Amino acid sequence: MAKMLIRNIGTLVSGDVSNPILDADSVLVSDGKIEKVGKSLSAEGIDVTVDAQGTTVSPGLIDSHCHVMLGDFTPRQRMLDFLDSELHGGVTMVISAGEVHLPGRPKDAAGVKALAILAAKSFENFRPGGIKVRGGGLILEPGLTEEDFAEMAKEGVKTVGEIGLGKVKKPEEAAPMVRWAKKYGMTVMMHTGGTSIPGSSVVTADQVIATDPDVVSHLNGGPTAVPLEEARKIIMDTDLTYEIAHCGNPKMILEICRLTREKNSYDRVIIGNDHPSGTGVVPLGILRVLNMISSVGEIPPEIAVCMATGNTARVHKLDSGFIEPGKAADFVIMDAPMGSVGDDALSALAAGDIPGVSKVIVDGEIKVQKSRNTPPPKRAATL
């Protein structure tokens, strides 16, 4: 693969909430991985040079909650290419929370196991527009055994989708399966709050705690949130990772931001879109959440970006999400949009504006030259 140098970076967001801004202006990429991060790195032997023009570079955004099916189509919204469109919102990877919208979705142990393996393998070989998809979010159904989890893990299934969307809902039924999933390296997600689509159910904080997932999905609702005291219990009394979702309750987003600041639990928050859902498909959903929590949720914008990158990468065991040597060379290059009061992408987010995306890079290859969905940036990266 070609060697790439990204130079003249104005702000380099690390993906790490403990050190969100790096003192560097250049990133060297080799064979799809980050080789070096520093200042004024040499362009000798470089095949492709990207001049960031003083703009902001961050790890590619990660959508922690997407209900993919097979291919780039959603029957729920009758829409093609919704994943490709999300790439144009700076998202370089999406995580399946379960292929629940598949028409005729199987609801027996053999069927859900087969679907999870199929979806995981399919998306290993298919990147819509270049976006990475971790498919195969297993929906828990009665009859699954430890041997099933061992087989699925061996075949590439890495995620248990939202617990509560299948017939296994109660902690006493789900907890043993959760233990098996974790034993074989899977990341476990759990529906939280009120009902979202037909077939889902109300899930309380006590049920979540008793089940012990890795991720408390859409704590702000999908779209109906848990009561405030329930959210407080999750944030204050556990160390669970919790998700803010675009499709959820907007008032609860602000309450979660307040509790997060109070607890200083920035490293536990991840950002999801939760589309396609009854609320539709919003390709800029992740940027819109970053916009909201930065502008009115009082979360520093550089911390917000890390929530949508490194935090998600850590809980899902990804090789991306951080700007550091050895990680996948997934980047979004963005700036304040034309007409914004912000001077750069981060100050635009803090002001409530959506940044303009000028380049999206996946595994060291430019997949978006200019976003078709964001407003145009004040300054655009050039080749």
NORSUL-V131677 format. One record per pair of residues at least 24 apart in sequence whose C-alpha atoms are under 7 Angstrom apart, sorted by sequence separation. I is the first residue (numbers start at 1). J is the second residue. D is the distance in Angstrom with one decimal. If there is no record, write none. Layout:
BEGIN
<<I/J/D> <I/J/D>>
END
This chain:
BEGIN
<<4/28/6.0> <5/29/6.1> <137/161/4.3> <139/163/6.7> <189/213/5.8> <192/216/6.4> <216/240/6.9> <219/243/5.8> <220/244/5.9> <223/247/5.7> <224/248/6.5> <225/249/6.1> <333/357/6.0> <334/358/5.6> <4/29/5.0> <76/101/6.4> <113/138/7.0> <141/166/5.6> <142/167/6.8> <188/213/5.1> <189/214/6.0> <190/215/6.3> <191/216/6.8> <192/217/5.8> <205/230/5.4> <215/240/6.5> <216/241/6.1> <217/242/6.2> <218/243/4.9> <219/244/6.1> <220/245/6.7> <222/247/5.9> <223/248/3.9> <224/249/6.2> <333/358/5.8> <3/29/5.7> <4/30/6.6> <75/101/6.9> <112/138/6.6> <139/165/6.8> <140/166/5.6> <141/167/5.4> <142/168/6.1> <160/186/6.7> <163/189/6.4> <164/190/6.8> <188/214/5.0> <189/215/4.7> <190/216/5.4> <191/217/5.2> <192/218/6.4> <193/219/6.8> <196/222/5.4> <214/240/6.4> <215/241/5.0> <216/242/4.5> <217/243/5.2> <218/244/5.2> <222/248/4.6> <223/249/5.5> <242/268/6.2> <243/269/5.7> <244/270/6.4> <245/271/5.9> <246/272/6.4> <247/273/6.4> <333/359/5.1> <3/30/4.7> <112/139/6.5> <139/166/5.7> <141/168/5.2> <158/185/6.9> <159/186/5.1> <160/187/6.2> <161/188/6.7> <162/189/4.9> <163/190/4.4> <164/191/5.7> <187/214/6.1> <188/215/6.2> <189/216/6.2> <190/217/5.5> <192/219/5.9> <194/221/6.8> <196/223/5.8> <214/241/6.3> <215/242/5.6> <216/243/6.1> <218/245/5.0> <221/248/4.4> <225/252/7.0> <232/259/7.0> <236/263/6.6> <241/268/4.5> <242/269/5.3> <243/270/4.8> <244/271/5.1> <245/272/4.6> <246/273/4.8> <247/274/6.0> <332/359/5.9> <333/360/6.4> <2/30/6.7> <3/31/6.8> <63/91/6.6> <66/94/6.3> <68/96/6.0> <140/168/5.6> <158/186/4.6> <159/187/4.9> <160/188/4.7> <161/189/5.4> <162/190/4.3> <163/191/5.6> <189/217/6.1> <193/221/5.5> <196/224/6.7> <205/233/6.9> <220/248/5.4> <221/249/5.5> <240/268/6.9> <241/269/6.0> <242/270/6.4> <243/271/5.6> <244/272/6.2> <245/273/5.2> <246/274/6.6> <332/360/4.6> <2/31/6.6> <61/90/5.8> <62/91/5.6> <65/94/6.9> <66/95/5.9> <67/96/5.5> <158/187/6.4> <159/188/6.0> <160/189/6.0> <162/191/4.9> <192/221/6.9> <195/224/6.4> <205/234/6.3> <220/249/5.4> <243/272/6.6> <245/274/6.2> <331/360/5.9> <332/361/6.4> <1/31/4.9> <60/90/6.2> <61/91/4.3> <62/92/6.2> <63/93/6.3> <64/94/6.0> <65/95/5.5> <66/96/5.0> <67/97/5.6> <69/99/4.9> <194/224/4.8> <218/248/6.7> <331/361/5.0> <1/32/7.0> <60/91/5.7> <61/92/5.8> <62/93/4.9> <63/94/4.5> <64/95/5.1> <65/96/6.0> <66/97/5.7> <67/98/5.7> <68/99/5.6> <149/180/6.5> <153/184/6.2> <193/224/6.0> <194/225/5.9> <330/361/5.3> <331/362/6.6> <60/92/5.1> <61/93/6.9> <62/94/5.7> <63/95/6.2> <65/97/5.5> <67/99/5.6> <69/101/6.5> <109/141/5.7> <149/181/6.1> <193/225/4.7> <194/226/6.5> <220/252/5.1> <247/279/6.4> <330/362/4.4> <67/100/6.8> <69/102/5.8> <108/141/6.1> <109/142/6.3> <193/226/4.2> <220/253/5.6> <329/362/6.2> <330/363/5.4> <107/141/6.5> <109/143/5.4> <146/180/5.8> <150/184/6.2> <165/199/6.4> <192/226/7.0> <329/363/4.6> <330/364/6.6> <109/144/5.3> <117/152/6.3> <121/156/6.9> <165/200/5.0> <178/213/6.8> <328/363/5.6> <329/364/5.0> <120/156/6.2> <164/200/6.1> <171/207/5.9> <175/211/4.8> <257/293/6.9> <271/307/6.4> <99/136/7.0> <120/157/5.8> <164/201/6.3> <174/211/6.3> <270/307/4.9> <271/308/5.1> <5/43/6.7> <93/131/5.7> <94/132/6.5> <95/133/6.1> <96/134/6.0> <98/136/6.5> <99/137/6.4> <117/155/6.4> <269/307/5.7> <270/308/5.7> <337/375/5.8> <338/376/6.1> <92/131/5.0> <93/132/4.5> <94/133/5.0> <95/134/5.0> <96/135/5.1> <98/137/4.0> <117/156/6.9> <171/210/5.8> <246/285/5.7> <337/376/5.5> <338/377/5.5> <92/132/6.0> <93/133/5.6> <94/134/6.3> <95/135/6.6> <96/136/6.5> <97/137/5.1> <98/138/5.8> <117/157/6.0> <171/211/4.9> <246/286/6.9> <257/297/5.5> <337/377/4.2> <338/378/4.7> <5/46/6.6> <96/137/5.2> <98/139/6.0> <116/157/6.5> <270/311/5.9> <336/377/5.6> <337/378/5.3> <4/46/5.8> <257/299/7.0> <269/311/6.8> <270/312/5.5> <335/377/5.3> <336/378/5.9> <3/46/5.2> <4/47/6.0> <5/48/6.4> <6/49/6.0> <7/50/6.3> <8/51/5.8> <9/52/5.2> <246/289/5.8> <254/297/5.2> <268/311/6.9> <334/377/6.9> <335/378/6.4> <3/47/5.2> <4/48/4.7> <5/49/4.8> <6/50/4.7> <7/51/5.2> <8/52/5.4> <9/53/6.6> <10/54/3.9> <11/55/6.4> <12/56/5.9> <13/57/6.3> <14/58/6.5> <15/59/6.4> <84/128/5.3> <87/131/5.9> <267/311/6.2> <302/346/6.5> <335/379/6.3> <2/47/5.7> <3/48/6.4> <4/49/5.7> <5/50/6.1> <6/51/6.0> <7/52/6.0> <8/53/5.7> <9/54/4.8> <10/55/4.8> <11/56/4.6> <12/57/5.0> <13/58/4.7> <83/128/6.3> <84/129/5.0> <301/346/5.5> <6/52/6.6> <8/54/5.4> <9/55/5.7> <10/56/5.6> <11/57/6.3> <12/58/5.9> <9/56/6.3> <84/131/6.8> <9/57/6.7> <301/349/6.3> <70/119/6.4> <301/350/6.0> <295/349/6.3> <294/349/6.0> <295/350/4.3> <72/128/6.4> <294/350/4.9> <295/351/5.4> <295/352/5.0> <291/349/4.8> <290/349/6.9> <291/350/6.8> <292/352/6.7> <291/352/5.4> <291/353/6.5> <98/161/4.5> <291/354/6.5> <97/161/4.2> <98/162/6.5> <96/161/6.9> <97/162/5.6> <288/354/6.9> <287/354/6.6> <187/316/5.9> <89/283/6.0> <89/284/4.9> <86/283/4.3> <85/283/5.5> <86/284/6.5> <89/287/6.9> <77/276/6.7> <76/276/6.9> <82/283/7.0> <74/276/6.8> <77/280/6.6> <64/270/6.9> <64/271/5.9> <65/272/4.6> <66/273/6.4> <67/274/6.7> <63/271/6.5> <64/272/4.5> <65/273/5.7> <66/274/4.9> <67/275/6.1> <63/272/4.9> <65/274/4.9> <66/275/5.4> <67/276/6.1> <63/273/6.1> <63/286/6.7> <130/362/6.9> <130/367/6.1> <92/330/6.6> <90/332/5.5> <62/308/5.6> <61/308/5.6> <62/309/5.5> <61/309/5.3> <64/312/6.5> <17/266/6.9> <60/309/6.8> <17/267/6.2> <59/309/6.3> <62/312/6.8> <60/321/6.6> <59/321/5.3> <59/322/5.9> <59/323/6.2> <90/357/6.8> <60/330/5.0> <90/360/6.1> <92/362/6.4> <59/330/5.7> <60/331/4.2> <59/331/4.4> <60/332/5.0> <58/331/5.7> <59/332/6.1> <57/331/6.7> <58/332/5.6> <57/332/5.9> <58/333/6.7> <57/333/4.6> <56/333/5.8> <57/334/6.5> <56/334/5.4> <55/334/6.3> <56/335/6.0> <55/335/5.4> <88/368/6.7> <20/302/6.0> <20/303/6.3> <88/371/4.9> <88/372/6.3> <89/373/6.6> <88/373/6.1> <89/374/6.7> <17/303/5.5> <20/306/6.8> <37/324/6.7> <56/344/6.9> <13/302/6.6> <17/306/5.6> <36/325/5.6> <55/344/6.6> <56/345/6.2> <15/305/6.9> <16/306/5.7> <34/324/6.4> <35/325/4.9> <15/306/4.2> <34/325/4.8> <35/326/6.3> <34/326/5.4> <33/326/5.7> <34/327/5.6> <15/309/5.5> <16/310/5.7> <33/327/5.6> <34/328/6.2> <15/310/4.4> <33/328/4.6> <34/329/5.2> <32/328/6.2> <33/329/4.7> <32/329/5.5> <29/329/6.6> <15/321/5.9> <16/322/6.6> <15/322/4.6> <14/322/5.6> <15/323/6.5> <14/323/4.9> <55/379/6.9> <53/379/6.7> <53/380/6.7> <53/381/5.5> <52/381/4.3> <33/363/6.5> <51/381/5.4> <52/382/6.6> <32/363/4.3> <33/364/6.7> <50/381/6.7> <51/382/5.2> <32/364/4.4> <50/382/5.7> <51/383/6.1> <50/383/4.7> <49/383/5.8> <29/364/6.4> <4/364/7.0>>
END
